[in-house]
Amino acid sequence: MMNFLRWIVFCAAAIVLNFPVIVTLITSFKSAREISSNPGFWIKAPTLDNYAQVLQVTDRLNIFAYLFNSLAVSLIGTVLALVLTFPAAYAIARSGYGRKTLLPVIINLRAVPLIIFAIPIYMMFQFVGLLDTRLGLGLILAIVNLPLSLIILVNALSEVPGEIDAAAAMDGANSWQIMRRIMLPICRPALITAFIFGFITAWNEFLFGLMLTTNKAVPMTVGASFFFAASGGGVQWGAASAVMIVGALPPMLIGLMMYRQISGSMTAGAVKG
């Protein structure tokens, strides 16, 4: 009986939390006429015309280019953040360097609204020629991902016993070798967790994608807005819903596939004995 009640609560919570996604998914399978006459959940005449319209490549709209741009900049922003934060996290966790100054400053920077940095970043990118480039947007996303990646890796490295470092040092390994050959494999679950959260954050970034790109490096979050306007005016709710579902699939699939890695990393070290 208790299990049955738990499943009811779980299903109810899942429906409530994912209600906007469910509505968007249902709308994406309706024609424009049915959307105006039947706003409910039941689909009288399911259609794939909205997805066919979204996936069709034209001179003005190319969803595949937007998806590739998002993939490229998300990988740059995520991998670069991990490359920068892992050595810093190792130094903080093992030597305490920056624990009282660097770590709080980086964490607090993430709490500052990103719009504050918009004008200086735009001017700087314009000066160095990084506007409308995947590299430029990827660099900004790496900065956005630094605080969360640093927190995850510092916590993970702090859980590793210091005796492992001492034993490796007695065998003649230096700090670089210990970090690369020992700590890196041990912290793989935390690295995967930081990668997933960083990738999702970078994929969903809209402000800098809108501000720093115009044509060649437009990400999916910005490109999706191009599908909203109908040729005769108004909003194409079916096409808009379809493009939002397509754009949400990559991070959603990555999160589902890596769920065990995320949960394992979050609970690692929670109980010590």
MIDOSE-1310 file (N, C-alpha, C; in nm, 2 decimals, decimal comma, always signed):
residues 273
mmnf	+0,08/-0,12/+0,00/+0,00/+0,00/+0,00/+0,09/+0,13/+0,00; +0,19/+0,12/+0,08/+0,28/+0,24/+0,09/+0,35/+0,26/-0,04; +0,39/+0,15/-0,11/+0,46/+0,17/-0,24/+0,37/+0,23/-0,34; +0,24/+0,19/-0,33/+0,14/+0,24/-0,43/+0,12/+0,39/-0,40
lrwi	+0,11/+0,44/-0,28/+0,10/+0,58/-0,25/+0,22/+0,65/-0,29; +0,34/+0,60/-0,27/+0,46/+0,66/-0,31/+0,47/+0,69/-0,46; +0,42/+0,58/-0,54/+0,42/+0,60/-0,68/+0,32/+0,71/-0,73; +0,21/+0,72/-0,65/+0,11/+0,82/-0,69/+0,17/+0,96/-0,66
vfca	+0,24/+0,98/-0,55/+0,30/+1,10/-0,52/+0,41/+1,13/-0,62; +0,49/+1,03/-0,65/+0,60/+1,05/-0,75/+0,54/+1,09/-0,89; +0,44/+1,02/-0,93/+0,38/+1,06/-1,06/+0,32/+1,20/-1,06; +0,25/+1,23/-0,95/+0,19/+1,36/-0,95/+0,30/+1,47/-0,95
aaiv	+0,40/+1,45/-0,87/+0,51/+1,55/-0,87/+0,58/+1,56/-1,01; +0,60/+1,44/-1,08/+0,66/+1,45/-1,21/+0,57/+1,52/-1,31; +0,44/+1,51/-1,30/+0,35/+1,58/-1,39/+0,35/+1,73/-1,37; +0,35/+1,76/-1,24/+0,35/+1,91/-1,20/+0,48/+1,97/-1,24
lnfp	+0,59/+1,91/-1,22/+0,72/+1,97/-1,25/+0,75/+1,98/-1,40; +0,69/+1,88/-1,47/+0,72/+1,88/-1,61/+0,59/+1,92/-1,69; +0,50/+1,99/-1,63/+0,38/+2,04/-1,70/+0,41/+2,12/-1,82; +0,50/+2,22/-1,81/+0,53/+2,30/-1,93/+0,58/+2,22/-2,05
vivt	+0,67/+2,12/-2,01/+0,72/+2,04/-2,12/+0,62/+1,95/-2,18; +0,53/+1,90/-2,10/+0,42/+1,82/-2,15/+0,33/+1,90/-2,25; +0,29/+2,02/-2,20/+0,21/+2,11/-2,29/+0,28/+2,14/-2,42; +0,41/+2,17/-2,41/+0,48/+2,20/-2,53/+0,49/+2,08/-2,63
lits	+0,51/+1,96/-2,57/+0,52/+1,84/-2,65/+0,38/+1,81/-2,72; +0,27/+1,83/-2,65/+0,14/+1,81/-2,71/+0,11/+1,91/-2,82; +0,15/+2,03/-2,79/+0,12/+2,14/-2,89/+0,20/+2,12/-3,02; +0,32/+2,06/-3,01/+0,40/+2,04/-3,12/+0,34/+1,94/-3,22
fksa	+0,25/+1,86/-3,18/+0,18/+1,76/-3,26/+0,05/+1,80/-3,31; +0,01/+1,93/-3,29/-0,11/+1,99/-3,34/-0,09/+2,08/-3,46; -0,19/+2,08/-3,54/-0,19/+2,18/-3,65/-0,23/+2,32/-3,60; -0,20/+2,42/-3,68/-0,24/+2,55/-3,64/-0,39/+2,57/-3,62
reis	-0,47/+2,50/-3,70/-0,61/+2,51/-3,69/-0,66/+2,44/-3,56; -0,60/+2,33/-3,53/-0,64/+2,26/-3,41/-0,59/+2,33/-3,28; -0,48/+2,40/-3,29/-0,43/+2,47/-3,17/-0,53/+2,58/-3,14; -0,58/+2,65/-3,24/-0,68/+2,76/-3,21/-0,82/+2,71/-3,17
snpg	-0,85/+2,59/-3,21/-0,99/+2,54/-3,18/-0,98/+2,44/-3,06; -0,87/+2,38/-3,04/-0,86/+2,28/-2,93/-0,74/+2,30/-2,85; -0,74/+2,38/-2,75/-0,63/+2,41/-2,66/-0,60/+2,31/-2,56; -0,68/+2,20/-2,55/-0,67/+2,10/-2,44/-0,56/+2,01/-2,47
fwik	-0,55/+1,90/-2,39/-0,45/+1,80/-2,39/-0,47/+1,70/-2,50; -0,60/+1,68/-2,54/-0,63/+1,57/-2,63/-0,60/+1,62/-2,77; -0,53/+1,53/-2,85/-0,50/+1,56/-2,99/-0,59/+1,49/-3,08; -0,67/+1,56/-3,15/-0,77/+1,50/-3,24/-0,71/+1,45/-3,37
aptl	-0,61/+1,52/-3,43/-0,55/+1,48/-3,55/-0,40/+1,51/-3,54; -0,32/+1,41/-3,48/-0,18/+1,43/-3,47/-0,11/+1,46/-3,60; -0,01/+1,54/-3,60/+0,06/+1,57/-3,73/+0,21/+1,60/-3,70; +0,29/+1,57/-3,80/+0,43/+1,59/-3,79/+0,48/+1,71/-3,87
dnya	+0,38/+1,78/-3,92/+0,41/+1,90/-4,01/+0,50/+2,00/-3,94; +0,48/+2,02/-3,81/+0,56/+2,12/-3,74/+0,70/+2,08/-3,74; +0,73/+1,95/-3,71/+0,87/+1,90/-3,71/+0,93/+1,91/-3,85; +0,85/+1,88/-3,95/+0,90/+1,88/-4,09/+0,93/+2,03/-4,12
qvlq	+0,85/+2,12/-4,08/+0,88/+2,26/-4,11/+1,01/+2,31/-4,04; +1,02/+2,26/-3,91/+1,14/+2,30/-3,83/+1,27/+2,24/-3,89; +1,27/+2,12/-3,93/+1,38/+2,05/-3,98/+1,42/+2,08/-4,13; +1,33/+2,16/-4,19/+1,36/+2,20/-4,33/+1,46/+2,31/-4,33
vtdr	+1,57/+2,29/-4,41/+1,68/+2,39/-4,42/+1,64/+2,50/-4,52; +1,65/+2,62/-4,49/+1,63/+2,73/-4,58/+1,74/+2,83/-4,57; +1,74/+2,93/-4,65/+1,84/+3,04/-4,65/+1,84/+3,12/-4,52; +1,72/+3,13/-4,46/+1,71/+3,21/-4,34/+1,71/+3,13/-4,21
lnif	+1,67/+3,00/-4,22/+1,66/+2,92/-4,10/+1,73/+2,78/-4,13; +1,82/+2,75/-4,03/+1,89/+2,62/-4,04/+1,91/+2,56/-3,90; +1,82/+2,48/-3,86/+1,82/+2,43/-3,72/+1,94/+2,34/-3,70; +1,99/+2,27/-3,80/+2,11/+2,19/-3,79/+2,24/+2,27/-3,76
aylf	+2,25/+2,39/-3,82/+2,36/+2,48/-3,79/+2,35/+2,53/-3,65; +2,23/+2,56/-3,60/+2,21/+2,61/-3,46/+2,25/+2,50/-3,36; +2,21/+2,37/-3,39/+2,24/+2,26/-3,30/+2,39/+2,24/-3,30; +2,46/+2,25/-3,42/+2,60/+2,23/-3,42/+2,67/+2,34/-3,35
nsla	+2,63/+2,46/-3,36/+2,69/+2,57/-3,29/+2,68/+2,55/-3,14; +2,56/+2,51/-3,09/+2,54/+2,49/-2,95/+2,63/+2,38/-2,90; +2,64/+2,27/-2,98/+2,72/+2,16/-2,94/+2,87/+2,20/-2,93; +2,92/+2,28/-3,03/+3,06/+2,32/-3,03/+3,09/+2,41/-2,91
vsli	+3,01/+2,51/-2,89/+3,04/+2,61/-2,78/+3,02/+2,55/-2,65; +2,92/+2,46/-2,63/+2,90/+2,39/-2,51/+3,02/+2,30/-2,47; +3,07/+2,23/-2,57/+3,19/+2,15/-2,54/+3,31/+2,23/-2,51; +3,33/+2,34/-2,58/+3,44/+2,43/-2,55/+3,43/+2,49/-2,41
gtvl	+3,31/+2,54/-2,38/+3,28/+2,60/-2,25/+3,29/+2,50/-2,13; +3,26/+2,38/-2,15/+3,26/+2,28/-2,05/+3,40/+2,22/-2,03; +3,46/+2,17/-2,14/+3,59/+2,11/-2,13/+3,70/+2,21/-2,08; +3,69/+2,33/-2,13/+3,79/+2,43/-2,09/+3,78/+2,47/-1,94
alvl	+3,65/+2,47/-1,89/+3,63/+2,50/-1,75/+3,69/+2,39/-1,66; +3,67/+2,26/-1,71/+3,73/+2,15/-1,63/+3,88/+2,15/-1,63; +3,94/+2,18/-1,75/+4,08/+2,19/-1,76/+4,14/+2,30/-1,67; +4,07/+2,41/-1,65/+4,12/+2,52/-1,57/+4,09/+2,49/-1,42
tfpa	+3,98/+2,43/-1,39/+3,94/+2,42/-1,25/+4,00/+2,29/-1,18; +4,03/+2,19/-1,25/+4,09/+2,07/-1,18/+4,22/+2,10/-1,11; +4,32/+2,16/-1,18/+4,44/+2,19/-1,11/+4,42/+2,29/-0,99; +4,33/+2,39/-1,01/+4,30/+2,48/-0,91/+4,23/+2,41/-0,79
ayai	+4,14/+2,32/-0,82/+4,07/+2,25/-0,71/+4,17/+2,16/-0,64; +4,27/+2,10/-0,71/+4,37/+2,01/-0,64/+4,46/+2,10/-0,55; +4,50/+2,22/-0,59/+4,58/+2,30/-0,51/+4,50/+2,35/-0,38; +4,37/+2,38/-0,40/+4,29/+2,43/-0,29/+4,26/+2,31/-0,19
arsg	+4,23/+2,19/-0,24/+4,20/+2,08/-0,16/+4,32/+2,03/-0,08; +4,44/+2,03/-0,15/+4,56/+1,97/-0,09/+4,64/+2,07/-0,01; +4,66/+2,19/-0,07/+4,75/+2,28/-0,01/+4,68/+2,40/+0,06; +4,55/+2,41/+0,03/+4,48/+2,52/+0,09/+4,49/+2,66/+0,03
ygrk	+4,57/+2,66/-0,08/+4,59/+2,79/-0,16/+4,46/+2,84/-0,21; +4,42/+2,96/-0,18/+4,30/+3,02/-0,23/+4,17/+2,98/-0,17; +4,18/+2,90/-0,06/+4,05/+2,85/+0,00/+3,98/+2,97/+0,07; +4,05/+3,07/+0,12/+3,99/+3,18/+0,19/+3,97/+3,30/+0,10
tllp	+4,03/+3,30/-0,02/+4,01/+3,42/-0,11/+3,96/+3,38/-0,24; +4,04/+3,29/-0,32/+4,01/+3,26/-0,45/+3,87/+3,19/-0,46; +3,85/+3,09/-0,38/+3,73/+3,01/-0,39/+3,60/+3,10/-0,36; +3,60/+3,18/-0,25/+3,48/+3,26/-0,23/+3,46/+3,36/-0,34
viin	+3,57/+3,42/-0,39/+3,55/+3,52/-0,50/+3,49/+3,46/-0,62; +3,54/+3,34/-0,66/+3,48/+3,28/-0,78/+3,34/+3,24/-0,76; +3,31/+3,18/-0,65/+3,17/+3,14/-0,62/+3,08/+3,26/-0,62; +3,12/+3,37/-0,56/+3,03/+3,49/-0,55/+3,02/+3,55/-0,69
lrav	+3,11/+3,54/-0,78/+3,10/+3,59/-0,91/+2,98/+3,53/-0,99; +2,96/+3,40/-0,96/+2,84/+3,33/-1,02/+2,71/+3,38/-0,97; +2,71/+3,44/-0,85/+2,58/+3,50/-0,80/+2,55/+3,63/-0,86; +2,65/+3,70/-0,92/+2,63/+3,83/-0,98/+2,55/+3,81/-1,11
plii	+2,45/+3,89/-1,14/+2,38/+3,88/-1,27/+2,47/+3,90/-1,39; +2,46/+3,81/-1,49/+2,55/+3,81/-1,60/+2,54/+3,94/-1,68; +2,42/+4,00/-1,68/+2,40/+4,12/-1,76/+2,50/+4,23/-1,73; +2,55/+4,23/-1,61/+2,65/+4,34/-1,56/+2,77/+4,33/-1,65
faip	+2,81/+4,21/-1,70/+2,93/+4,20/-1,78/+2,91/+4,21/-1,93; +2,78/+4,24/-1,97/+2,75/+4,24/-2,11/+2,82/+4,34/-2,19; +2,82/+4,47/-2,14/+2,88/+4,57/-2,22/+3,03/+4,56/-2,23; +3,11/+4,54/-2,12/+3,25/+4,53/-2,13/+3,29/+4,41/-2,21
iymm	+3,22/+4,30/-2,20/+3,26/+4,18/-2,28/+3,23/+4,20/-2,43; +3,12/+4,27/-2,46/+3,10/+4,30/-2,60/+3,20/+4,39/-2,66; +3,24/+4,49/-2,59/+3,35/+4,58/-2,64/+3,48/+4,51/-2,65; +3,51/+4,43/-2,56/+3,64/+4,35/-2,56/+3,64/+4,26/-2,68
fqfv	+3,53/+4,18/-2,70/+3,52/+4,09/-2,81/+3,53/+4,16/-2,95; +3,46/+4,28/-2,95/+3,47/+4,35/-3,08/+3,61/+4,40/-3,11; +3,69/+4,43/-3,01/+3,82/+4,48/-3,03/+3,92/+4,36/-3,07; +3,90/+4,24/-3,02/+3,99/+4,13/-3,05/+3,93/+4,05/-3,17
glld	+3,81/+4,08/-3,22/+3,76/+4,01/-3,33/+3,70/+3,87/-3,30; +3,64/+3,86/-3,18/+3,57/+3,73/-3,14/+3,42/+3,74/-3,15; +3,37/+3,84/-3,20/+3,22/+3,85/-3,21/+3,17/+3,75/-3,32; +3,06/+3,69/-3,30/+3,00/+3,59/-3,39/+3,10/+3,48/-3,42
trlg	+3,17/+3,43/-3,32/+3,26/+3,31/-3,34/+3,23/+3,21/-3,23; +3,24/+3,08/-3,27/+3,22/+2,97/-3,17/+3,32/+2,98/-3,06; +3,44/+3,01/-3,09/+3,55/+3,02/-2,99/+3,52/+3,13/-2,89; +3,48/+3,25/-2,93/+3,44/+3,36/-2,84/+3,33/+3,32/-2,75
lgli	+3,22/+3,26/-2,80/+3,11/+3,23/-2,71/+3,15/+3,11/-2,62; +3,23/+3,02/-2,67/+3,28/+2,91/-2,58/+3,36/+2,96/-2,47; +3,44/+3,06/-2,49/+3,53/+3,12/-2,38/+3,44/+3,18/-2,27; +3,34/+3,25/-2,31/+3,24/+3,31/-2,21/+3,17/+3,20/-2,13
laiv	+3,13/+3,10/-2,20/+3,06/+2,99/-2,13/+3,15/+2,91/-2,04; +3,28/+2,91/-2,07/+3,38/+2,85/-1,98/+3,38/+2,93/-1,85; +3,38/+3,06/-1,86/+3,38/+3,15/-1,74/+3,25/+3,13/-1,66; +3,14/+3,11/-1,73/+3,01/+3,09/-1,66/+3,02/+2,96/-1,58
nlpl	+3,09/+2,86/-1,64/+3,09/+2,72/-1,58/+3,20/+2,71/-1,47; +3,29/+2,80/-1,46/+3,40/+2,79/-1,36/+3,35/+2,77/-1,22; +3,26/+2,85/-1,16/+3,23/+2,84/-1,02/+3,17/+2,70/-0,98; +3,08/+2,65/-1,06/+3,02/+2,52/-1,03/+3,12/+2,41/-1,04
slii	+3,20/+2,41/-1,15/+3,30/+2,31/-1,17/+3,40/+2,31/-1,05; +3,44/+2,43/-1,01/+3,54/+2,44/-0,90/+3,48/+2,38/-0,77; +3,36/+2,41/-0,74/+3,29/+2,36/-0,62/+3,29/+2,21/-0,62; +3,24/+2,15/-0,73/+3,23/+2,01/-0,74/+3,36/+1,94/-0,72
lvna	+3,46/+1,99/-0,79/+3,59/+1,92/-0,79/+3,67/+1,94/-0,65; +3,65/+2,06/-0,59/+3,71/+2,08/-0,46/+3,65/+1,99/-0,36; +3,52/+1,97/-0,36/+3,46/+1,88/-0,27/+3,50/+1,73/-0,29; +3,51/+1,70/-0,42/+3,55/+1,56/-0,46/+3,69/+1,53/-0,41
lsev	+3,78/+1,62/-0,44/+3,92/+1,60/-0,40/+3,94/+1,61/-0,25; +3,86/+1,68/-0,18/+3,87/+1,69/-0,04/+3,84/+1,56/+0,03; +3,75/+1,48/-0,04/+3,71/+1,35/+0,01/+3,82/+1,24/-0,01; +3,92/+1,26/-0,09/+4,02/+1,16/-0,12/+4,12/+1,17/+0,00
pgei	+4,15/+1,06/+0,06/+4,25/+1,06/+0,17/+4,38/+1,11/+0,13; +4,44/+1,19/+0,22/+4,58/+1,24/+0,19/+4,68/+1,14/+0,19; +4,66/+1,02/+0,25/+4,76/+0,91/+0,25/+4,79/+0,87/+0,11; +4,70/+0,88/+0,02/+4,72/+0,84/-0,12/+4,83/+0,93/-0,18
daaa	+4,83/+1,06/-0,16/+4,93/+1,15/-0,21/+5,07/+1,11/-0,14; +5,06/+1,09/-0,01/+5,19/+1,06/+0,06/+5,25/+0,93/+0,00; +5,17/+0,83/-0,02/+5,22/+0,70/-0,07/+5,28/+0,72/-0,21; +5,21/+0,80/-0,29/+5,26/+0,82/-0,43/+5,39/+0,90/-0,43
amdg	+5,40/+1,00/-0,33/+5,52/+1,08/-0,32/+5,64/+1,00/-0,28; +5,62/+0,90/-0,19/+5,72/+0,81/-0,14/+5,77/+0,72/-0,26; +5,69/+0,70/-0,36/+5,73/+0,62/-0,47/+5,80/+0,71/-0,58; +5,81/+0,84/-0,55/+5,89/+0,92/-0,64/+5,80/+1,01/-0,73
answ	+5,67/+1,01/-0,72/+5,58/+1,08/-0,80/+5,58/+1,23/-0,76; +5,58/+1,32/-0,85/+5,57/+1,46/-0,82/+5,42/+1,50/-0,82; +5,39/+1,63/-0,79/+5,26/+1,68/-0,77/+5,18/+1,66/-0,90; +5,24/+1,69/-1,02/+5,18/+1,68/-1,15/+5,14/+1,54/-1,18
qimr	+5,23/+1,45/-1,15/+5,20/+1,30/-1,17/+5,09/+1,25/-1,08; +5,09/+1,30/-0,96/+4,99/+1,25/-0,86/+4,85/+1,30/-0,91; +4,85/+1,43/-0,95/+4,72/+1,49/-1,00/+4,67/+1,42/-1,12; +4,76/+1,39/-1,22/+4,72/+1,34/-1,35/+4,69/+1,19/-1,35
riml	+4,78/+1,12/-1,28/+4,77/+0,97/-1,29/+4,69/+0,91/-1,17; +4,67/+0,98/-1,06/+4,60/+0,92/-0,95/+4,47/+0,99/-0,92; +4,48/+1,12/-0,90/+4,36/+1,20/-0,87/+4,26/+1,20/-0,98; +4,31/+1,21/-1,10/+4,22/+1,23/-1,22/+4,13/+1,10/-1,23
picr	+4,18/+0,98/-1,23/+4,09/+0,86/-1,24/+4,00/+0,85/-1,12; +4,05/+0,88/-1,00/+3,97/+0,87/-0,88/+3,85/+0,97/-0,88; +3,87/+1,09/-0,93/+3,76/+1,19/-0,94/+3,68/+1,18/-1,07; +3,69/+1,07/-1,14/+3,62/+1,06/-1,27/+3,47/+1,09/-1,25
pali	+3,40/+1,03/-1,15/+3,26/+1,06/-1,13/+3,23/+1,20/-1,11; +3,31/+1,27/-1,03/+3,29/+1,42/-1,01/+3,31/+1,49/-1,14; +3,41/+1,45/-1,22/+3,44/+1,52/-1,35/+3,32/+1,50/-1,44; +3,27/+1,38/-1,44/+3,15/+1,36/-1,53/+3,03/+1,44/-1,49
tafi	+3,01/+1,45/-1,35/+2,90/+1,54/-1,30/+2,92/+1,68/-1,34; +3,04/+1,73/-1,32/+3,07/+1,87/-1,35/+3,06/+1,89/-1,50; +3,09/+1,79/-1,58/+3,08/+1,81/-1,73/+2,93/+1,81/-1,77; +2,85/+1,73/-1,71/+2,71/+1,73/-1,74/+2,64/+1,86/-1,70
fgfi	+2,66/+1,90/-1,58/+2,60/+2,03/-1,54/+2,65/+2,15/-1,62; +2,78/+2,15/-1,65/+2,84/+2,25/-1,73/+2,78/+2,25/-1,87; +2,77/+2,13/-1,93/+2,72/+2,12/-2,06/+2,57/+2,18/-2,07; +2,49/+2,14/-1,97/+2,35/+2,18/-1,97/+2,35/+2,33/-1,95
tawn	+2,43/+2,39/-1,86/+2,43/+2,53/-1,84/+2,47/+2,60/-1,97; +2,58/+2,56/-2,03/+2,62/+2,62/-2,16/+2,52/+2,61/-2,27; +2,46/+2,49/-2,28/+2,36/+2,47/-2,39/+2,24/+2,57/-2,37; +2,20/+2,59/-2,24/+2,08/+2,68/-2,22/+2,11/+2,83/-2,21
eflf	+2,24/+2,87/-2,22/+2,27/+3,01/-2,21/+2,21/+3,08/-2,33; +2,14/+3,19/-2,30/+2,07/+3,27/-2,40/+2,13/+3,41/-2,41; +2,16/+3,48/-2,30/+2,20/+3,62/-2,30/+2,33/+3,64/-2,39; +2,43/+3,57/-2,36/+2,56/+3,59/-2,44/+2,54/+3,54/-2,58
glml	+2,46/+3,44/-2,60/+2,44/+3,39/-2,74/+2,37/+3,50/-2,82; +2,27/+3,57/-2,76/+2,20/+3,67/-2,83/+2,29/+3,79/-2,85; +2,38/+3,82/-2,76/+2,46/+3,95/-2,76/+2,58/+3,93/-2,85; +2,64/+3,82/-2,85/+2,77/+3,80/-2,91/+2,77/+3,73/-3,05
ttnk	+2,65/+3,69/-3,09/+2,64/+3,62/-3,22/+2,54/+3,69/-3,31; +2,56/+3,68/-3,44/+2,46/+3,74/-3,53/+2,42/+3,64/-3,64; +2,52/+3,56/-3,69/+2,49/+3,48/-3,81/+2,57/+3,34/-3,80; +2,70/+3,35/-3,79/+2,78/+3,22/-3,81/+2,78/+3,14/-3,68
avpm	+2,77/+3,19/-3,57/+2,78/+3,11/-3,44/+2,65/+3,12/-3,36; +2,54/+3,14/-3,42/+2,41/+3,15/-3,34/+2,38/+3,02/-3,28; +2,36/+3,01/-3,15/+2,33/+2,89/-3,08/+2,18/+2,85/-3,09; +2,15/+2,73/-3,04/+2,01/+2,68/-3,05/+1,91/+2,77/-2,97
tvga	+1,95/+2,82/-2,86/+1,86/+2,90/-2,78/+1,82/+3,02/-2,85; +1,91/+3,08/-2,92/+1,88/+3,21/-3,00/+1,81/+3,17/-3,13; +1,86/+3,07/-3,20/+1,80/+3,03/-3,32/+1,66/+2,98/-3,31; +1,62/+2,93/-3,20/+1,48/+2,88/-3,18/+1,38/+2,99/-3,19
sfff	+1,43/+3,11/-3,15/+1,33/+3,23/-3,15/+1,30/+3,27/-3,29; +1,38/+3,23/-3,39/+1,36/+3,27/-3,53/+1,24/+3,20/-3,59; +1,20/+3,09/-3,53/+1,09/+3,00/-3,58/+0,96/+3,05/-3,53; +0,95/+3,15/-3,44/+0,82/+3,18/-3,38/+0,74/+3,26/-3,47
aasg	+0,80/+3,35/-3,55/+0,72/+3,45/-3,63/+0,66/+3,38/-3,75; +0,53/+3,40/-3,78/+0,47/+3,34/-3,90/+0,48/+3,44/-4,01; +0,48/+3,39/-4,13/+0,49/+3,48/-4,25/+0,38/+3,58/-4,26; +0,26/+3,55/-4,21/+0,15/+3,64/-4,22/+0,13/+3,72/-4,09
ggvq	+0,22/+3,71/-4,00/+0,21/+3,78/-3,87/+0,17/+3,68/-3,76; +0,18/+3,72/-3,64/+0,14/+3,63/-3,53/+0,26/+3,53/-3,49; +0,22/+3,43/-3,42/+0,32/+3,33/-3,37/+0,28/+3,19/-3,42; +0,37/+3,12/-3,47/+0,35/+2,98/-3,51/+0,37/+2,89/-3,39
wgaa	+0,27/+2,87/-3,31/+0,28/+2,80/-3,19/+0,32/+2,65/-3,21; +0,28/+2,59/-3,32/+0,32/+2,45/-3,34/+0,47/+2,44/-3,38; +0,51/+2,53/-3,47/+0,66/+2,53/-3,50/+0,74/+2,57/-3,38; +0,69/+2,67/-3,31/+0,77/+2,71/-3,19/+0,78/+2,60/-3,09
savm	+0,67/+2,52/-3,07/+0,68/+2,41/-2,97/+0,77/+2,30/-3,02; +0,77/+2,27/-3,16/+0,85/+2,17/-3,21/+1,00/+2,20/-3,20; +1,04/+2,33/-3,23/+1,18/+2,37/-3,22/+1,23/+2,37/-3,08; +1,14/+2,40/-2,98/+1,18/+2,39/-2,84/+1,20/+2,25/-2,80
ivga	+1,12/+2,15/-2,84/+1,14/+2,01/-2,81/+1,27/+1,96/-2,87; +1,29/+2,00/-2,99/+1,42/+1,95/-3,06/+1,54/+2,01/-2,99; +1,53/+2,14/-2,95/+1,64/+2,20/-2,88/+1,67/+2,15/-2,74; +1,56/+2,10/-2,68/+1,58/+2,04/-2,54/+1,63/+1,90/-2,54
lppm	+1,62/+1,83/-2,65/+1,65/+1,69/-2,65/+1,80/+1,66/-2,61; +1,90/+1,72/-2,67/+2,04/+1,69/-2,64/+2,07/+1,69/-2,49; +2,05/+1,80/-2,42/+2,08/+1,80/-2,28/+2,00/+1,71/-2,20; +1,87/+1,69/-2,24/+1,78/+1,60/-2,17/+1,83/+1,45/-2,18
ligl	+1,88/+1,41/-2,30/+1,93/+1,28/-2,32/+2,06/+1,26/-2,25; +2,14/+1,36/-2,25/+2,27/+1,34/-2,17/+2,24/+1,33/-2,02; +2,15/+1,41/-1,97/+2,12/+1,39/-1,83/+2,06/+1,26/-1,79; +1,97/+1,20/-1,88/+1,91/+1,07/-1,86/+2,02/+0,96/-1,86
mmyr	+2,11/+0,97/-1,96/+2,21/+0,86/-1,98/+2,31/+0,87/-1,87; +2,34/+0,98/-1,81/+2,44/+1,00/-1,71/+2,38/+1,01/-1,57; +2,26/+0,97/-1,55/+2,19/+1,00/-1,42/+2,26/+0,92/-1,31; +2,30/+0,79/-1,34/+2,37/+0,71/-1,24/+2,50/+0,77/-1,20
qisg	+2,58/+0,83/-1,29/+2,70/+0,89/-1,26/+2,68/+1,02/-1,17; +2,58/+1,09/-1,20/+2,55/+1,21/-1,12/+2,51/+1,18/-0,98; +2,42/+1,08/-0,96/+2,37/+1,04/-0,83/+2,49/+0,98/-0,75; +2,57/+0,90/-0,82/+2,68/+0,84/-0,75/+2,78/+0,94/-0,70
smta	+2,81/+1,04/-0,78/+2,90/+1,15/-0,74/+2,85/+1,23/-0,63; +2,72/+1,26/-0,63/+2,66/+1,34/-0,53/+2,66/+1,28/-0,39; +2,65/+1,14/-0,39/+2,64/+1,07/-0,26/+2,77/+1,02/-0,22; +2,88/+1,03/-0,30/+3,01/+0,98/-0,26/+3,06/+1,06/-0,15
gavk	+3,11/+0,99/-0,05/+3,17/+1,06/+0,07/+3,07/+1,11/+0,17; +2,94/+1,09/+0,14/+2,84/+1,14/+0,24/+2,85/+1,07/+0,37; +2,89/+0,94/+0,37/+2,90/+0,87/+0,50/+3,04/+0,82/+0,51; +3,10/+0,85/+0,62/+3,24/+0,81/+0,65/+3,24/+0,72/+0,77
g	+3,33/+0,62/+0,76/+3,33/+0,52/+0,87/+3,47/+0,48/+0,90
